[in-house]
Amino acid sequence: MGNHQDIGGMVRFNRQKAGLTQVGLANLAGIGKTAVFDIENNKPSVQCDTLKKVLRALNIQITFQSPLMNSYRKTLDEKSPD
């Protein structure tokens, strides 16, 4: 996995910079310590919801990009009620 895609490394870096242990982050995110370990080691079976809890606890935002993203957003705007 390239550095730009190393979610586990990014989580570990942010956790350490925040002065949190794996247990501390797990408690903050409301998950088990094993889940933090699995995320930091890029285990492929980590549930999306668990990852989102950890990212939220570390104040990390996910941004989606694609050549069609503007068209997708436009369809969402058209569907939203006034």
JOPE-V640956 format. One record per backbone hydrogen bond with DSSP energy under -1.0 kcal/mol. CO is the residue of the C=O (numbers start at 1). NH is the residue of the N-H. If there is no record, write none. Layout:
co->{CO:CO}
nh->{NH:NH}
This chain:
co->{2:3:5:6:7:8:9:10:11:12:13:14:15:16:21:22:23:24:25:26:26:32:33:34:35:36:37:38:39:43:47:48:49:50:51:52:53:54:55:56:66:68:69:70:71:72:73:74:75:76}
nh->{5:6:7:10:11:12:13:14:15:16:17:18:20:19:25:26:27:28:29:30:31:36:37:38:39:40:41:43:42:46:51:52:53:54:55:56:57:58:60:59:69:72:73:74:75:76:77:78:79:80}
